[in-house]
């Protein structure tokens, strides 16, 4: 058991060549003082075209404990997370974005929250350093999610999360379903909580989210309801949608 991994940090990235090395150095600085045992950083390149994959290869060669998972095509954040979860060996798994807006120095706070009895700990970016339209969309999304799923998180979409291993073992997500992981896990009995995290300004590049992401919201919400509230009775969902339309027709 001496080679057992206590903690895995999974970082999906798409076109973040200027950020990824800085992030890895910050993660190592946060992880080295911890007394949890062995750790690893799992970098997942989501089909980047800017040299991110090459940077990950170099980091995996240079730094012990760093792994690189390189996807051949751009398949989206959910699939990239799944690739990272499949590779991760830690009993505790932390996810974070590669854009440097989340601070690895806060990793010990996530660990403490898990050790306090939670199964999933989600970050809450109370003060966001994002464009106003993205902040508005995030508030609307989280409000609707709370009302439809019962999950009480303020910022379920935050990429900075910590999981007990059992949460990710049988998890299967695709498309934009990473946004609904808390709702899916709550249906499985996970104890869920959140902690406030500092949100930093993006130092390099630009956000990958645009108008198309906002238009996908209603479809993603319907998918979430099918995966959670109506998972055991999907025909009820279609009846809920179809019967009013049938009556109107």
KARA-V427163 format. One record per residue. N is the residue number from 1. SS is DSSP state (h for helix, s for strand, l for the rest). Layout:
# KARA-V427163
n=N ss=SS
n=N ss=SS
This chain:
# KARA-V427163
n=1 ss=l
n=2 ss=l
n=3 ss=l
n=4 ss=l
n=5 ss=s
n=6 ss=s
n=7 ss=s
n=8 ss=s
n=9 ss=s
n=10 ss=s
n=11 ss=s
n=12 ss=s
n=13 ss=s
n=14 ss=l
n=15 ss=l
n=16 ss=l
n=17 ss=h
n=18 ss=h
n=19 ss=h
n=20 ss=h
n=21 ss=h
n=22 ss=h
n=23 ss=h
n=24 ss=h
n=25 ss=h
n=26 ss=h
n=27 ss=h
n=28 ss=h
n=29 ss=h
n=30 ss=h
n=31 ss=h
n=32 ss=l
n=33 ss=l
n=34 ss=l
n=35 ss=l
n=36 ss=l
n=37 ss=l
n=38 ss=s
n=39 ss=s
n=40 ss=s
n=41 ss=s
n=42 ss=s
n=43 ss=s
n=44 ss=s
n=45 ss=s
n=46 ss=s
n=47 ss=l
n=48 ss=l
n=49 ss=l
n=50 ss=l
n=51 ss=l
n=52 ss=h
n=53 ss=h
n=54 ss=h
n=55 ss=h
n=56 ss=h
n=57 ss=h
n=58 ss=h
n=59 ss=h
n=60 ss=h
n=61 ss=h
n=62 ss=h
n=63 ss=l
n=64 ss=l
n=65 ss=l
n=66 ss=s
n=67 ss=s
n=68 ss=s
n=69 ss=s
n=70 ss=s
n=71 ss=s
n=72 ss=l
n=73 ss=l
n=74 ss=l
n=75 ss=l
n=76 ss=l
n=77 ss=h
n=78 ss=h
n=79 ss=h
n=80 ss=h
n=81 ss=h
n=82 ss=h
n=83 ss=h
n=84 ss=h
n=85 ss=h
n=86 ss=h
n=87 ss=h
n=88 ss=l
n=89 ss=l
n=90 ss=l
n=91 ss=l
n=92 ss=s
n=93 ss=s
n=94 ss=s
n=95 ss=s
n=96 ss=l
n=97 ss=l
n=98 ss=l
n=99 ss=l
n=100 ss=l
n=101 ss=l
n=102 ss=s
n=103 ss=l
n=104 ss=h
n=105 ss=h
n=106 ss=h
n=107 ss=h
n=108 ss=h
n=109 ss=h
n=110 ss=h
n=111 ss=h
n=112 ss=h
n=113 ss=h
n=114 ss=h
n=115 ss=h
n=116 ss=l
n=117 ss=l
n=118 ss=l
n=119 ss=l
n=120 ss=s
n=121 ss=s
n=122 ss=s
n=123 ss=s
n=124 ss=s
n=125 ss=l
n=126 ss=l
n=127 ss=l
n=128 ss=l
n=129 ss=l
n=130 ss=l
n=131 ss=l
n=132 ss=h
n=133 ss=h
n=134 ss=h
n=135 ss=h
n=136 ss=h
n=137 ss=h
n=138 ss=h
n=139 ss=h
n=140 ss=h
n=141 ss=h
n=142 ss=h
n=143 ss=h
n=144 ss=h
n=145 ss=h
n=146 ss=h
n=147 ss=h
n=148 ss=h
n=149 ss=h
n=150 ss=l
n=151 ss=l
n=152 ss=l
n=153 ss=l
n=154 ss=l
n=155 ss=l
n=156 ss=l
n=157 ss=l
n=158 ss=l
n=159 ss=l
n=160 ss=l
n=161 ss=s
n=162 ss=s
n=163 ss=s
n=164 ss=s
n=165 ss=h
n=166 ss=h
n=167 ss=h
n=168 ss=h
n=169 ss=h
n=170 ss=l
n=171 ss=l
n=172 ss=l
n=173 ss=l
n=174 ss=l
n=175 ss=l
n=176 ss=l
n=177 ss=h
n=178 ss=h
n=179 ss=h
n=180 ss=h
n=181 ss=h
n=182 ss=h
n=183 ss=h
n=184 ss=h
n=185 ss=h
n=186 ss=h
n=187 ss=h
n=188 ss=l
n=189 ss=l
n=190 ss=l
n=191 ss=l
n=192 ss=s
n=193 ss=s
n=194 ss=s
n=195 ss=s
n=196 ss=s
n=197 ss=l
n=198 ss=l
n=199 ss=s
n=200 ss=l
n=201 ss=l
n=202 ss=l
n=203 ss=l
n=204 ss=l
n=205 ss=l
n=206 ss=l
n=207 ss=l
n=208 ss=l
n=209 ss=l
n=210 ss=l
n=211 ss=h
n=212 ss=h
n=213 ss=h
n=214 ss=h
n=215 ss=h
n=216 ss=l
n=217 ss=h
n=218 ss=h
n=219 ss=h
n=220 ss=h
n=221 ss=h
n=222 ss=h
n=223 ss=h
n=224 ss=h
n=225 ss=h
n=226 ss=h
n=227 ss=h
n=228 ss=l
n=229 ss=l
n=230 ss=l
n=231 ss=l
n=232 ss=l
n=233 ss=l
n=234 ss=h
n=235 ss=h
n=236 ss=h
n=237 ss=h
n=238 ss=h
n=239 ss=h
n=240 ss=h
n=241 ss=h
n=242 ss=h
n=243 ss=h
n=244 ss=h
n=245 ss=h
n=246 ss=h
n=247 ss=h
n=248 ss=h
n=249 ss=l
